[in-house]
Amino acid sequence: MEMNSGFNNIQLEVRKFVAPEYIFGVDSRFWVGQYCQKLGGRKVLLATDNGILKTSWLTDIENKLKEAELDYVIFSSISPNPRDYEVMQGAQIYIQNKCNMILALGGGSVIDCAKGIGIIANNHGDIKEFEGVDKIFRPMPPLVCIPTTGGTSADVSQFAIINNYEEKYKMAIISKAAVPDVALIDPYVLTSMDKHLSACTGMDALSHAFEAFVSNASSAFTDLYALEAIRLIDKNLLASILEPDNIQARGKIMLASLYAGLAFSNASLGCIHSMAHSLGGYLDLPHGECNAILLPHVVDYNYDFASDRYNKISETLQIPTIGIHNRENKNALMDYLFQMNKKLGIDKTLQEKGVTTDLISVLAGKAIKDPCNATNPKPPVKEDLEVIYKEAL
């Protein structure tokens, strides 16, 4: 069965589109004091991580908060895969210090943790209780985000991904209530990212765009953003890594990340992310790297259920498609993805990342419960996910 065939016809199914206010451009981070004031900030919880503490970005932000005469407290105990107990610690600090808004300065991990803190601050309970879709009943406190990586798009999305540390998997919390109020998207901050982080977050953005475009909840609005994100990443990701100070290349990747975020936040995701959440949570691996490894194998699994859509992606990437011969078209797209991973230096197999055959059933058992599966073009069962993991070994 092919999904959404016939690109001459527009989609008329009911769809909604949710996004925060976002300000894009060099030095947009300097507007932070003004936006925190606009949102009624009196005392701000500034969520960040230990890596950002060592950069000039934090000093910039602190200075702007001081200029705006805003009191703040810093919470920086956030891991690269943010853990449930870190969310609870941050919420305790928020409440103890009588904060009334949150500012997240960092990558997706920091922003996801900040969302978790906001959820607990106003809803109480334990963060595990909010896993799944639309489980948040009270809005978060005002949340302003300044992303420092180009890929996760947590600053514009309805998703918060938190590591359930005891159960060893990543929980997906999906709700309109998790959309930040304002995102200050400044491409200049990407210049501090190293090559590996740039590659991983870039492939995270590409995975967002791929999955949003083939999602069974895609729409005319998300298609626009997803395809343009794919085009921008294809043309600029490698340049942004080889020339880290090339602000045009960095800016185009930051824009691609924004577009991919708007696409997946509204069309949702698929098996790449359900499997990456299980994999990254169990072995504490970088999320973007998990996505990069899994992406071509999930294309292989999904292709016959969304061949028109994948062919449209190939057309955007200027990969020749050969009539109705799906196998050749699929292999060409998979080869593009394998080659891209190789160029970026993230072409390890799952076996090289520590996955053994005895873990596959455990990983698939956790992945099949992830809500991202609901919008995958081919509805998976646990055995399907086991096969994909095996192929990626």
N, C-alpha and C positions, 0 to 999 in steps of 0.2 A: 504493500500500500504506500503510495506517495502522498506526502503531506503538503497542503497548500500549493498544489500545482497551478500553473497558469498565472504568470506574473503580470499579464495584461489586465486581470480583474483585481479590483481593490478588495481588501478584506472589510466586511461589513458587520462582523460579529462584534458584540459589545466588548469594549476594552477600557481599562482605566490607566492613567499615567500619573505617577506621583514623583515629585522631585523637590529638593529643598531650594531655597535661594542660593545661587552660587555666583561667585565673583572670580573670574579667571583673568590672570595676567601677571606679569612680573611685578613684584613688590606688593601684590594684593594682601600679603600677610600683615602689612603695616596697618591695615584697616581694622585690626582685631579689637582695639580699645573702643572704637566707635560702635562696632557691632555688639560687643558685650554690653555697652551702655544702652543701646537701642532695645536690647532684650531684657532690660531691667536688672542687670547684674549688680549685686552688692558685694558678694564674696564668691570668688571663682575657684572651683577645683580645677587646677591645671594638670591634666593627665598627660604623661609623656613616658619615655623610657631612658635607660641609662646611657644608651648611645646618643640620644638627642641632648642629654645633659652636657655632653662634651662639645657641642657645636655652638656656633654663634646664633643659630636660629632661636634658641631658648632665650638668650640675652635680648635679642630683638623684641621678642614677645613680652618678656618681663618689663622692658622699658616702656612699651606701649600701654601695658596695663597700669603701670605707675603714672604715666602721663594722664591717663583717663581717671586717675584717683580710685582705682579699683583694688580692693584687697584680694589676695589670692593665697592658696596653699597648693604646694606641688605634691603630686602622687606619681612616683616613677617606678614602682615595683611591678612592672609589666613585662612578661616574657614574650619572646617572638611568637609563640602560639599561646595567646592569653588564657590563663587558667581560671576555673570557676572560683577558687579561693582568693585569687587576686582581685576579681570583681567584688567579692564580699569585703575584702580589706579596704578597697577604694571607697565602697559605699559607706563603710563605718567612718572613714576619715571625712567624707563629705558631710555626714550627719553630725559628727562630733564637732566639726568646725563651723556648723550652721551655714554651709554654702547654699547658694540659690541658683547656681548655674554651673555648667561644665564646659571647659575648653580642652579639646584634644589636639595635641601637637605631636604628630608621628605618622607611622605607616598604618596599615590596616589593623595590626594587632592592638595598637594604642587606641585607635578609634573604636574598634569592636569592644574593647574593655571599657572605654568611656561610656558606650551605649549601655553595656551591662550595669555599670554603676548607676546610670540614670534610671534604668528600669527598677533596680532595687530601691533607690532613694525614694521613689514615689509609690511603689507597689509593695515594698517589703518582701518578706519571704526569702526563698533561696533561688538563685539564678537558674537552677536546674528545672524549676517549676514552669519556666517560660519557654522551654524548648518547643519548637513546632511553629505552626502558623496561627497568627492572631490570638495569642495568649496574653497579651499585655492590655490591661483594662484601664490603667491610668496613664496619661501622657508623661513622658520624661520631663525633667527640668529642661530649660533652654540649653541647647548644645551647639557650640560653634566648633568646626573642624578645620584644621590646617594640615592637609596631607603632605607628608615628606617623601612619599614613594609614588612611582607612576605605574599603578596597576591594580591595586585592590579595590578602589572606588568605594570604600566603606563610607566615605564622606558624603556620598549622594544616594546610598542604597537603603533598602528596607531590611537588610540582613545584618545580623550580628552573629559572628561565629566564635564560640567559646569552647575551650578544651575542658571536657569532663575528665578531670585528672585521674580519678579513681577508676572509672570505666574505660579510660584510654581511647576516647574518640571525641571528635569535635561536634558540638551541638549547633544546629542551625536554628536561630531565633529569627522569625520572619514576621514583620508587622509594619504597618504604616506608622505606628508609634515609634519605630526605631529610625525613622528618617530624621537626620539632623535639621536644625533650623537654618543654619548658614554654613556653607563651605567656602573658605578662602583658598583658592587653588592657584598656587604660585609656582610656575615652572622653575624658577631660579633655585628653589631648595633641592631640586633633583641633582644639582651639580655635586652634592656631597655623597651621593650613592656610589658604592663600589660596583665593579663590573658584574659580579655574581648576583647581587641584589637587583641590579638594573635588568639583568636577563630574566631572573625568576619573576619579578613583578610585571615585566613586559609580557611574558607568556601567560601570566595570570589574566591580564587584560585581554589577550587574544582568546583565551579559553572562555572568558565571559562573553565575548562577542560571538564566537562560534556557537556556544550553547544557547544564547538568546535568540540567534537567528533561526536555529532549527527547532526551538522550543515549540510545544503545541499551544503555548499561550502568547506567541509572537503577534505583533500587530504592525500596521503601517508605520506607527511612530517608532517602535523599537527597531524595525528593519533598517530605517534610515541611519540610526545611530550605530547599530551593529556593523553594517557594511562599511561605513566611513571609518570606524575604529579599526577594522581589519585592514583597510587600505593604508591608513596612517602607520600602523605598526609594521606592516610589510615594508613600507618605504623608509622608515626612520629608526627602527629599533636598533639595528646593528650600528648605525652612525652615532646614535646617542650613547652607545657603550664605548665605541672606539674613540669618540671625541667628547669626553664627559662635560667639557665646558661649552659645547656647541649649543647655545641657548635655543636656537631654532629647532634643532633635532629634539632636545629635551622638551621644548614646548609642545611639539607635535605629539610626543609620547604622552605627555600630561593630558593633552586634549583627547587623545585616543582612549586613555584611561577613563576620563570623564564620560565620553560617549558610550563606551562599553558598560560603564556603571549604570548609566541611565537606561540602557537596553536591558541588562540582566535584572536590574531592580524591578522592572515592570513585566518582563517576559519570563523571569525566573531562569533556572539553570537545568542541569541534567546529570547524567551518570558520571561525567568527569569530576564534578564537584562532590557528589555523594561519595565516590570512591576516594577522592583526595582527602575529604574530611576524616574518613576512617583511617586512611593510611598515615596522614600527617599527625593525627591525634595519637595513634598507637605507637609510632616510632619517633615522634617529635621532629618531623622533617619540614623543610620550608614548603609552604603551601603552593607557591608558584612552580616550584620544581616538580612536585607531585603532579600538578596539572599538565606540565609540559610532557612528562613521561607518559601519562595516560591519554592525552589528547588524540594522537593518531590511532590508538587502539579502539577508542570509543567511536571515532569516525568510522572505522571498519565495522563495528557492531551496528551502528545506526544507519549506515548509508542507504540501504534499500528502502528504508522507511521515510527517508527525507532526501531522495536523490536530487530532486529539482533544487532544493535549498542548498545542498552542498555544491551542486554545479554552479549556482549563482555565486557562492563564495569563491569557487575556482575562477570564475570569470573576473571577479573583483581582483583576484591575485594574479590575473593574466596567465593562468595555467590553461592550456588548450583542453577543451572537452570534446570527446569524439562521439558525436551523435547520441545514440541510445545505449552505448556499450558501458554499462555502469561499472563493470570490473576495472576497465582501463582508467576510467575517470576517477574512481575511488583510489586506485593505486597511485595515480599521479598526485592526488591531493595528499595522501599519506606520505608519499616520498618527499613532497615539499615540507611537511611538518618535521619529518625525521632529519632532513638536511638543515632546517632552521635550528633545531635543537643542537645539532652538531656545530654549526657556526657559532652559536651562543655559548657552547661549552657546558650544556646541561643535557647531554645525551646518554647519561647513565641508565642502566636497566634497573628494575626494582630489586633484582638480586644484588646488584652492586650497592644498593642503598640499604641493604640489610633484611630484605623480605625473603623468607624461606617458604617452601611449599606447605609446611604444616601451619603457617600463619594465614594462608589464603582463605580458608573457611571462616576463620575468626574475623578477618577483615571484611569479607563479603557479608557476614552476618550482621555486622554493625552498619555497613554501607546501605544495605537494603532498607533499613529503617529511616534513612535520611529523606526529608521532604523534597529535596531537589529531584528525586526520581520521578515525581508526579508529572513533571513537564518534559521529561525525556521523550523524544519522538517514538521510540520503541519501548514499550513498558517492560522493565526488567524483572526477572525473578532472581533469587539469590545465586542459582547455578550460573546464570548469565554473567553475573559480576565475577564469579570465581574464574570463569573462562577468560574474561578480559584481564584480570590480574595475572593469570598464568601466561598469557601472551606477552605481557609487559615485563615478565621476569628476565 
